[in-house]
Amino acid sequence: MLEPSYREAGSGPGVLCLHANASSSGQWRGLMDLLAPKFRVLAPDLYDVGSSPRWPSDRVIQLQDEVELVEPVLERAGARLALIGVGAGVVLGLGLMRLASSLLYGVTASDPVIYTLAALVLSGVALLACYVPARRAMNVDPSTALRYE
């Protein structure tokens, strides 16, 4: 079984960070530093990234191939686990949910209510993160702001 290279920090409940297609596990360094005091954070590199195995070019790579590559890291993350994904990492996370379904209690791995609530909460946080600074900026006199620069 192939095993990817991965970054690891901290101890406690597992957090698995999956990077986007044109990125590496390095994109998670800052987040790993923040989470490491309370969580065991693992960030694997997918095929052809970092020291992870190269993909043999005899066929097109499938989602299941990426899931199988990350599976050993998923097992290291422990029984309690959170998945964080960006871009292709979200798709890979959806593929990994089948493996993680045995760890869930009270909901299914593909529960549409949970996905909808998560999307709404994240959208609300993003909206708030944009609105609050914009609202504060509207109260600043432009000539004062220009003089400050």
Secondary structure, DSSP 8 states (H G I E B T S, - for coil): -----EEEE--SSEEEEE--TT--GGGGHHHHHHHTTTSEEEEE--TTSTTS----TTS---HHHHHHHHHHHHHHH-SSEEEEE-THHHHHHHHHHHHHGGG-SSS-TT-HHHHHHHHHHHHHHHHHHHHHHHHHHHTS-HHHHHHH-
